[in-house]
């Protein structure tokens, strides 16, 4: 059985100090821009030659 009091000990009074929120914001602020930067660098090398060959 889930111990709901223990689970909500961080989120009951202060959401922004909880480890869940910190991990979520670390993911949003670091991992997502990094992935978008990498994909923005890599993807045109694959789809731009295909598009230009069709033209």
Buried (B, 14 or more C-beta within 10 A) or exposed (E): EEEEEEEEEBBEEEEEEBEEBEEEEEEEEEEEEEEEEEEEEEEEEEEEEEEEEEE
